[in-house]
Every structure is written in structure tokens, then in C-alpha cells.
Amino acid sequence: MKYLEEFRNAEIVKQYLDKIHNTVTKSWSVMEICGGQTHSLVKNGIVDLLPTEITMVHGPGCPVCVTPVALIDSAIKIAESENSILCSFGDMLRVPGSEKSLLKAKAEGADVRIVYSPLDAVRIAQKETDKKVVFFAVGFETTAPANALSVLQAKQLNLYNYFLLTSHVMVPPAMMALLQDEETNIDGFLAAGHVCTVMGTNEYIPIVEKYKVPIVVTGFEPVDLLQGLWMCISQLEKGTALLENQYSRVVSKKGNEQAQGIIERVFKVASRIWRGIGNIPESGLELDDEFREFDANFEFNLNPEGEEPDNKCIAGEILKGLKKPKACPHFGKLCVPENPLGAPMVSSEGACAAYYNYSQ
């Protein structure tokens, strides 16, 4: 398959591993932002094949993982409300709230439905006109256009029983917050290619210029990641800080301007609380005032804020790259995918799930 088999070629993988080994002379910490990148690095054994001088720091680019507990509780409150249907992607169902998960609420009788697209939720709203149908809109800039389009379609169809519970977060503000955090040690970034497909690469230029860190946009296959890492390490060894695009077969400087226009029409930038990290100013998206009638927070009188429960989960340290999953004393013991203490063990992009499933 074009653009898949070529980027899993074992010989090319070996060539880039050799290049990295021959290039590195100092210790460097490189953060891959996206959980999909983390899974590929761990699943393909790349982390174990790198020189000991290179530390891969697993970042907070897992939208399920950074969704705060209070927002999970809000979703459960909606699901348990009379004449309400809560629609969600499947990986959100097992994420623990303060007392229970959506899966447990469903088992107790709440109307929670797994969908594969926000448009599925719109269709449910068309059929169940006597119910309030809420789609749990979780994701980075990648999923924001589709969620925005669902609101536009609901408005066009006069479906005022359709709502979004929004948990959208954005990558660049999180990167800046990590670089400003005194606890973190990040020398360079591998930026998420799918986000840049929508948003382009230009928004990373101010980060490179202000913080003097190299950023390389990469794809998700082994060759993508190794080529991107070699590009990043080469910069670090030379003492340069540039924005480079390894994923040029998909990503352009300007990105998908039509998708960006849809996001800007439906959403507005807002501060957002990230699970385990805290409040990051201007790091999220919420429905614009024009579309307030589709906002579940107003319809259900929600206030999704609160303290994170102390459940022994070190998600914050994992998401900021301060610790690896196996450093948690509960990893693989009290915390397993079937009974997770926190979101990183649940999500298909969570670092803990990656290490549990693939790392020996």
C-alpha cells in the first residue's frame, strides 16, 4: 500500500537507526507530542533500539488522557439525566471519573451510546426528537472540523435537541506550557503530523523562535519517526533550532484552510484544564456564542471544574514526561486496562497502555 509499506521497510529503518547512532554525541531529551507517535515508538521497539544518549519523552498528545475528571463527571451527569442520550467514541467509556466511568453508568441504566462520528449522533437526534442528544466532543484540532460541521448540520436541520459537550484542546499552547515548566527537560519536539495536516506548520514558528528548540513535524510509521528524530538530533548536535517538516507528503505550511475556517466559525479559543497538568490559558476550544443553544454546558447547567481526585494515578507526571509508565508503582498491578486508575491506561493513545501492551 502506497505510503504505508514503504515507511515500515526494515532496511530503511536500520539505515536511519545507524544515522542516529552515528550522529549523536551528547545526551538529548526529545518529546513526541502525540500518543499515536508514542504507540508506534513502543509497539515497533524503536525506543529500545535508540542510543542510550537519547531519551524519548512521551507528551500529552492524547485527548482522552488529558480530559479532566470533572468533565467526565459532567458527561455522566448528562447520561443519567432524564430523556437524555450521551454519545461518545468508545475509548471514553472506561476513563474513570471521580466515582465511576461512563461504562459503569451505562451498566446502571444510563443511555450511553458508542458512535463512530459526530454525524452519527446528529442522526440519532433526528430519530429521537423527544430526547436531548449530546455528543462528547473530545480531541485536538484534528477532530474539531468534523465536530463543528455536526453543529452546522444540526442548525441547518433545525435540530435543537442536539448538543456538544466540548473537550477540545490545542497543541501549541501545551508545548509552550511544557517549555515554561521548570520541572520539564525538553531539548526538541516531534510534532504531530495529523494536527498539522489541519492547522499547517506556521503556528510552530513562534515557539521555535522564542524557546530556541527544534521542532520536526513527523508521521506515525517507523521510518517517519526515525527520519524525524534524526532531523531533530542533527539540529541539536549543530546547535540550531529550526522548524522542519518530515511529513511533507501530507502536511503543508498553511494546512487545510477550509477546515480552519469551519473551526473559527463554530468555536472560540478558551482556557482549558488538562488532566494532571492544570489550567493552560487559551489552550482549548469551546462553542462560540452564536452556537450557544448547542452547548451542553448551558443546556444542563454544568460547571465542569473541580479538584482532581487522589486515586494514586501519576497521570500528570506521565503526561508532562517527568516519568515513564513503568515508574508508577501501580503499573500492571492495581492499574491495568480492565481496571484503570487513570486515562493513560485506557486510551488507545495512552502511554501507559502502550507500555502495558507492547513493552516487555
N, C-alpha and C positions, 0 to 999 in steps of 0.2 A: 504494500500500500504506500503510495507516494507520501513523503514527509512523515512516515512512521517507521518503517523498516530501516530506512537509511540512518535514522537517528537512534537506532538501537544496535547498530553494527558493532560487533565486539572488537574488530580490528581498529576501527576509528576510536572507540572508547580507549583502547590501550594506547593509541598514539597521543591522545590528549592527556591521559594519566602520565605518560612519560614526559610530556612537555611541562606539566605542572611540577613533577619531581625535579626536573632539570632547571626550572625557573626559580623555585622558592629557596631563599637563603635565610629568611627570618620567620619569626612566629607571627601569624596573622589570624584574626577572627573575622570571618565573613558570614553575614546573616542572609539566609534565603528567606524572603518575606512570606512567601505563600506556603500553606500547608500541603498543597499539591506537589510543590517542589520538595518539601521535606519527605513526603511519602516516596517519591521517586528516588531520592538520595539513599533512603534507608532500605527500601524494597530491593533496589538493584545493587546493594552492597557498596555503593560508592563511598560512603562515609568511612568504611573500613579500609578502603584502598588508597586514601589520600595520604600525603606525607604527614608525619606527626606534628610538623610545624603549623599545619592548617587546622583551625577549629571551626567547624560549621556551627553557627548559632541559629537555632530554629526560631523564627519570628512569629508574630501574632497574626499572620495572614490566614486565619481560619475563622470565618464569620460565625460559625456555630460556637466556636470556643470562646469568642470574646463577647457573646451576647450575655448581658448581666443577669444575675439570678432574679432580680426584681422584674425584669421583662418576661422571663419565663413564668413567673407568678402571675403576671398580667394576662398572659396567654391562657393559663389555666383558669383564671377567673372568668375570662370570656367563654371558654369551653363549657364551664359549669353553669353559665347563666342560662336562664330560661329562653327557649326559642332562638338559640344561637348555635352556629356551626363554626368550628375553628379548623381552618385548612392549613396544612403545613407540609413541607418536604419531610421525608421520613427520618432524616438524621436528627431533627429537632426533638423527636418524641421521647428519647431516652435521656436528654440533658436534664440533670436534676435542678429543680427549683429549691426554694427554702424548705419545703416539706415533702414535695412529691414531684413527679415528672408528668408530662402530658400523656405518656403511655399509661401511667397509673391512673390518671384522671379518666382516660378513655375506658380502662378496665372497670372503673367505678360507675360508668354510665354516661360520661360526658361525650358529646358529639364531636369527636376529633377525626378528621379525615385526611389521609395522605393523598397529596396531589403531585403531579409532575411539572406543573406550570401554573402560574397565577391565572392564566386564562381558563384552566380547569375550574378554579374557584369562581370565576365570573359565570361560567356555565351552570354551576351549582346554584348561584344566586338567581339565575334566570328561572330555574326549575323550582327552587324552594323560596317562593316570593313571600311566604309568611315567616321566614327565618332571617335573622341577621347573619350574614356570611362574612367571616373575617379571614383574610389571608395573612399569615405570619411572614412578613417580607423581610427576610434575613439575607445579608450579603454585602459584598463590596460593590464597587462601581460596575462590575461585570453583570450583575443581575438587576441593577437599578433600571435600565431601559425597559425590560420586559414588565417589571412591576409597575412602572409609570404608565406603560401602554394599557395595562389592565384597568387602571383608574380612568384613563381616557375612554376606553371602550365602555366601561360601566356608565360613564356620564353620557356617552352617545346613545346608549340603550335605555337611559333613564332608570338605571338600577340603583336606587338609593338604599338598598339593603345590602350593598357590598362595601366592605371596609378593609383598610390596610392597618395592621399593627406593624409599624416600621422599626426595623433594627438595622438600618444601613450605615455602614462605616466606610471611611475613605483611607487609602494607603498613605499618601504623602504626609498628612498631619501625624500619623502614628510613627513614621520614620523620624520625623523631627523630634517628637516627644522622646523617642528612644535615644537619640543622639544627645538630647539635653539631660537625660537621666544620668546622674553621677555613678550609679551602680553598673551601668552597662559598659561594655567594651567592644565596640564595633569598628572595624577598620574599613569595611566595604560592604556593599549590598548586591545581592542578586534580586532584581525587581521582577514582579510577577507579570509574565507576558500576557495573560488573558485580560488583566486590568488595563494594560497599556494598549491592547487591541481596541478598547473602547475609548480610553482617555488620551492615548498618544504618549509621547515621551517628554514633551516640552515642560510639563509640570514638575519634572525632576531636576531641571536645570538650576533653579534657585537653591535646592538642597545641596547639590554638588558645589556650587559657588560659595555658599555660606559656611558649610561644615567641612569642606575640603575632603570629601570622601568619594571614592569612585563608585558609580552605580552602573551595573550592567543588566540590561533587560534580557531575560532568558525565557526559553520554552521549558518544557517539562520532561522531555525524554533524556536519557543518559548523555547523549552527545551534546544536546543543548546545554545541559547543566555543566558539563565538564569544559566545554568551549567557553561558556560564560565565566566559569571560575578561573580558567587560565587567563582570560582577558582581564579579570579583576586583579588577580595576583600579579600579572605583568605590570599593571599600573602601580600597584603598591610597591613593588620592588624598584620601580623607576622613580617613585616619589611624586607621581602625577595623580590628579583627581579629575576624571572626565566622565561624562555620560556616554555610554556605548550601547548599541542595540544589537545583540546577538540574534534576536528573534525577528530579523528584518523580513523574513518570508511572510510574516503575519502583521507585524507592528510597524506603524508609520509615525512620523513626528506629531502629526495632528490627530491621529486616531480616527474614530468614527464620529464625524461631526454631526451627523443626523441623530445618532444615539445620544450624543452630548446635549443636543438641543431638546430632546424629549425629557432628559433628566432635569435640565434647567427649567423647563416649563412646569413640571409637576412638583419637583422637590425644591427645597431651600436648604442651605447649609446651616447646621446647628451643632452645638456641643453634644458630645455623646460619651456616656460612661462605658468603658470597656471592662469586661470581667477580669478581675485580678490586677488590672492596671490603674483603673480610676478614670476620672474625667479628663478627656482630651479636647481642648477648645476647637471648635469648627472642624470636627473630625467625622461628622455624621450628616445624614440627610433625613429630613422629615417633610411631610406634605406641606406644600405651600398653602397660604391662607385661602387661595382661590378654591382649593380642593378640601377644605376643612370638613365638609359634610361626609367625606370618605375616610376620615381619620378615626380609627377605633379608640384612640385615647380620649377624644371628646365624646364620642357616642356612648362609651361605657364609663366615663368619668374616672379614668385611670390616672395614676400618678406613679409611673414605674421607676421609682427611686428608693433606695434603701441600702442598708449595710450588707455586705457580703457575709453569708453565714460561715462560721468556723467549722468546716467539716473535714479538716486535716488535708485538704487539697492544696497543692502548691502551684495551682494553675498560673498565678501571676508571675512567679519566678520562671516557670516554663515558657510562658508567652513572651517574656522580656529577654529570654535567652540566658538567664542567670544560672539555670540548672538544666541538666538533661533529664529526661523522664526517669531513667533508672536511679537517679539520685533521690527520688522520692521513696521513703521507707514503705509506702503502701502500694507501690507499683507492682502489679501482678499478684497482690495478696488481698488486701481489702478493696483495692481498686482494680477492677477488670471490666472489659467491655459489657458484660452482662449485668454488672452491678457497679457502675462508675461513681467515684466520688466527685468527679468534675468533668467538664465538657471535653477537655483534650483527650480523654479516653473513649469518648463516644463518637466523635465526628470522623468521617472518612478522611478528613484532612488534619486531624489532631495529631500532634507529635507523639503523645503517649500511645495512641492507637497504632501509630506506625511502628514504634519500637516494640510494642507488645506482639504485633502480628508478624513482623519481619526480622527483628534483630535478635540474634542468639545471645 
